[in-house]
Amino acid sequence: MSIKYNLGKPNFDYDPQQIADELIRLEFRMLDTKLGYTLAVKNMERIHNDPFDRLLLVQAEREKLQFFTADNLILQYNKPFVIDVRV
């Protein structure tokens, strides 16, 4: 979140600290990034050029989590755990 915020992306004008504070308030569980997850990114098809998004996909798959997105590129991976929030 901080990287996207610092890049000044026009579609990401949210304060990362406010998001983090709200996630803590709502008792969201934070997941660690494991070395195996980062290594698995190299085996993924490069539909999406953002390595962080590919890392999140690997993590969701390995942790058996649902991945909610409106990102057309991520949706192209056609993974059963990826949920299209536009529907």
N, C-alpha and C positions, 0 to 999 in steps of 0.2 A: 504494500500500500504506500509506503513511504517513497519507494522508487518511482511509482507512477505519479504520485503527488509532486515530487521534486522535478520530474520531467515536464511538468506543466501541461499534461495531457488535457485537451479540451473537454473530454468526457469523464474526467476524474477530478472534480474540484472539492472533494471531501477531505476534511482534516483527519489524517491517520490517527492522531491521538484521541480524537472524539470517537472514532470507530472502535479503537482498542478499549477505551473506557466503557463503551456500551457493551461490547462483547464480554468484558469482565463482569459487568453488572448483571448480564443475562446468564452468567455462569457457563459460557462456552468453554469447551475443553480445547486446549491448544495442543497440536500435534508436533512432535519433533520430526525434522527432516533427517532421514537415515541415509548413510552412505550408499546403500543398495538402491535406494530410490534415485539418487542423483546419477548413478551408473546406468540405471535402466532407461533414462531419458535418451541415451545415445541409440537405443534400439527402436525407438518410436519412429513411426512415419512422420515426416516433417510437413504435415498439413499446416501446422501453426508454427510460426517462426519464433514465438516467445518462449524461451526456455523455462521460464517460471510457470507458465501455464501448463507446459508439458510435464513439469515436475509435479504440479498439483494433480494432474490426471493420474500419474503413476502412484502417487501417495493415496489418492482416493481408491484406486483399484486394489492396492496392496492392503489397505486398512478396511476394505469392504464397506466403503462409504458411498453415499450418493453425492453426485457433483451437479449442482444446480447452476445453469448458465443460460445466457441469451446470446453467447458468442457463436456466430455461424461457423467459424473455423473449428472450434472445439467440438461442436455438434457433428461435424463431418467425420470424426473418429468413430462414430456409430458404436459407442460402448454402451452396454446395457445399464450401467450405473450413472450415465450422464443424462440428466433431466433437463429438457427444454422448458424454460420458465416462460417462454413467449406464448405457449399454448394455453 
